[in-house]
Amino acid sequence: LMEFADGGSLDDVIKASGGGVPAGPLGMITCQMLHGLQYLHKERHQVHRDLKPANCMLTRGGHVKLSDFGISKQLEQTFGMARSFVGTAAYMAPERIAGDDYGTAADIWAVGIVLCECAQGAHPYKHMQSYYDLVLELSEGGRPPRLPSPPFSAELAALCAACLATDPAARPG
């Protein structure tokens, strides 16, 4: 059971934005998403595994609520690892796509994809025709998406780049 989020989802906001979520609101949304993930990772020892705009609910009061914990994974400890393959492939970290062990850093990758999508108004892998295209892009030396600075702020571009580091150990925790 979850409280009603009368502002809809972040996906709704992206669609209504007509080209990207403005920097101010995006910063507030990102900060709240990261606080929610910090609680989930550090206190609950869980990986969300399906973080995407449709699972970030908003209230009209400006609060962000992470939702859809149906496939979250309880880890034995904060730095535990999981191995199952569930969630939405377009937001999965390279280690998940490859079928490797993964931990909370996989959710941070999803934050980077969500940030790129919010900033640009479209998913960074929208050009991919299939799941296999995504696998090839992420596993065969493909580069993760980047936000150009300008037109985006250097800080936003750097945050996205840090979240989208191909090495999970290099992602912010």
C-alpha positions in Angstrom: 0.0 0.0 0.0 1.3 3.4 -0.9 0.1 6.9 -0.5 -1.5 8.5 -3.5 1.0 10.5 -5.6 -1.3 13.2 -7.1 1.5 14.6 -9.3 1.7 11.4 -11.4 5.0 9.8 -12.4 8.3 11.3 -13.6 7.5 9.6 -16.9 4.4 11.8 -17.1 6.5 14.9 -16.4 9.0 13.9 -19.2 6.2 13.5 -21.7 4.6 16.8 -20.8 7.9 18.7 -20.8 8.1 18.8 -24.5 11.9 18.5 -24.6 13.3 17.9 -21.2 12.7 18.7 -17.5 14.1 22.1 -16.5 17.3 22.1 -14.4 15.7 23.4 -11.2 13.0 20.8 -10.8 15.3 18.1 -12.1 17.8 18.9 -9.4 15.1 18.6 -6.7 13.8 15.4 -8.1 17.3 13.9 -8.4 18.2 14.8 -4.8 15.0 13.1 -3.5 15.6 10.0 -5.7 19.1 9.7 -4.3 17.9 10.1 -0.7 15.4 7.4 -1.3 18.0 5.1 -2.8 20.4 5.9 0.0 17.8 4.7 2.5 17.0 1.6 0.4 20.7 0.7 0.0 22.2 1.6 3.4 19.3 1.0 5.8 17.3 -1.7 4.1 20.1 -3.4 2.2 18.0 -3.7 -0.9 18.5 -3.1 -4.6 15.5 -1.6 -6.4 16.3 -3.3 -9.8 13.6 -1.5 -11.8 14.3 2.2 -11.3 12.8 4.2 -14.2 10.7 7.3 -14.6 7.4 5.4 -14.4 8.5 4.1 -10.9 9.3 7.6 -9.6 6.0 9.1 -8.3 5.5 12.8 -7.6 3.2 14.7 -5.3 1.9 18.1 -6.1 3.7 19.3 -3.0 7.0 18.4 -4.7 7.8 15.1 -3.0 9.3 12.2 -4.9 8.3 8.6 -4.0 10.1 5.6 -5.4 7.6 2.8 -6.2 7.2 -0.7 -7.5 9.4 -2.7 -5.2 7.9 -6.0 -6.5 11.3 -7.1 -7.8 13.6 -5.4 -5.3 16.2 -7.7 -3.9 17.2 -8.1 -0.2 20.9 -8.3 0.1 22.6 -10.0 3.1 24.7 -6.8 3.7 25.1 -3.4 2.3 27.8 -4.5 -0.1 26.1 -7.8 -1.0 25.6 -8.9 -4.6 22.7 -10.3 -6.6 22.6 -12.2 -9.8 19.0 -12.5 -11.1 17.9 -10.9 -14.3 14.7 -8.9 -13.7 13.6 -5.4 -14.5 13.4 -3.1 -17.5 16.4 -3.8 -19.8 16.7 -0.2 -21.0 17.7 0.9 -17.5 19.9 -2.0 -16.6 23.6 -1.5 -15.9 26.1 -3.3 -18.1 26.9 -5.8 -15.4 23.3 -6.8 -15.2 23.0 -7.0 -19.0 26.1 -9.3 -19.0 24.6 -11.6 -16.3 27.3 -10.8 -13.8 26.9 -10.3 -10.1 25.6 -6.8 -9.2 24.9 -4.7 -6.2 23.5 -1.3 -5.4 25.7 0.4 -8.0 23.3 -1.0 -10.6 20.6 1.3 -9.3 23.0 4.2 -9.6 23.4 3.4 -13.3 19.6 3.6 -13.6 19.7 7.0 -12.0 22.2 8.1 -14.7 19.9 6.9 -17.5 16.9 8.5 -15.8 18.8 11.8 -15.6 19.8 11.7 -19.2 16.2 10.9 -20.2 14.8 13.8 -18.1 17.3 16.3 -19.3 16.9 15.4 -23.0 13.2 14.6 -23.0 13.9 11.1 -24.5 15.5 7.9 -23.5 19.2 7.9 -24.5 18.9 4.5 -26.1 15.6 5.3 -28.0 17.4 4.5 -31.2 17.9 0.8 -30.2 15.7 -1.5 -32.1 15.9 -4.5 -29.8 17.2 -5.9 -26.6 20.1 -7.3 -28.5 21.1 -3.9 -29.8 21.3 -2.8 -26.2 23.4 -5.8 -25.2 25.8 -5.0 -28.0 26.0 -1.3 -27.2 26.8 -2.0 -23.5 29.0 -5.1 -23.9 31.2 -4.6 -26.9 33.1 -1.4 -26.1 30.1 0.8 -26.5 30.2 4.1 -24.7 27.5 5.0 -22.2 25.4 8.0 -23.0 26.7 11.4 -22.2 25.1 14.8 -21.8 26.9 17.5 -23.7 28.0 20.6 -21.8 26.7 23.0 -23.1 23.7 23.0 -23.5 23.6 21.1 -20.1 25.4 22.4 -17.1 28.9 20.9 -16.5 27.6 19.7 -13.1 24.7 17.8 -14.5 26.9 16.3 -17.3 29.5 15.2 -14.7 26.8 13.6 -12.4 25.4 11.7 -15.3 28.9 10.6 -16.4 29.7 9.4 -12.8 26.5 7.5 -12.6 27.1 5.9 -16.0 30.6 4.7 -15.3 31.0 1.3 -16.9 32.9 0.0 -13.8 30.4 -0.3 -11.0 33.1 0.4 -8.4 33.6 3.8 -10.0 30.0 4.9 -9.6 29.1 7.1 -6.7 27.7 5.2 -3.7 
